[in-house]
């Protein structure tokens, strides 16, 4: 179930993806498609996580992401870490 907070975090991730030159393609389901399936390579994931740290104050290492992490999964992790 997606919360309002989660929706805001996903919207932020869409903005950040556009900033790193990887705009989110609506053909992908953010709940199902992994970060790799939406077109991110390891460098793009690192860039995205650096922007998350800058904008949200949430530090997430690449190693913190499980294989197959989705955009919704990343948003949930950000929300969880912001909540403490």
N, C-alpha and C positions, 0 to 999 in steps of 0.2 A: 504494500500500500504506500502510495506516495503522499507525503505531507506537503503543506505549503512551503515549509522551509526547504525541503528536498527539491521542490519545483524551482525555487529561487536559486538554489545551488546549481541545478542543471542549466538554468538560463545563464548563469555566470560562466559555467564551463563552456557553453556554446560561444559566448563572447571571447573567452580565452583561446578557444580553438581557432577562431577567426584571426585573432592577433598573431598566432604562430603560423598562419598560412594554411591551416587545416580546417576550413569551415565544415561544420557538421552537415552531412547530407541526410535529409529527411527520409531517404529510402532505408536508412538503418534504424533499427529499433534500439533505443538507448538502454533498454532492459535486457536485450539479448546479444547484441553485437559487442564483441570485445574491443578494447582500445585499438588493437592491431587490425581488427576487421573494419574499423571505421577509417583506417588509413594511417594510423600513427606508428612510426618506427621508434626505436629506443631513444633517439635524440629528441624526437617530438614529444614523447612522454616526459622526458626530463625537462624540456622547456615548459610544458604544461604544468608540471609539479612546481617548478620555480615560480611561475606566475601565481599559482594557488597560494604559495607561501607569501608572496608579496601582497596579494589582494586580501587574503583571508587570515593571514597570520598562522596558518596551519602548515606545519612541516611534515611532508610525506616523502619518504624515500622510495625509490623504485622498488627496493626489496620489500616494501610494505604491501605492494600490490600482488595479489594472487594471480597466477596465470589465468587468463581469460576474464580479467576484471572488465566490467562494463562501465559505461558512463554513469549509470544509476548507482552502480556499486561504488564508484569513486565519489560521487556526490554524497552517498551515505557515510563513507569513511570521513569525508571532510566535515559533515554535520556532526558526526560522533565525536571527532577530535575537538571541534569548536565547543561542544557541550561540556567537554572536560571528561 
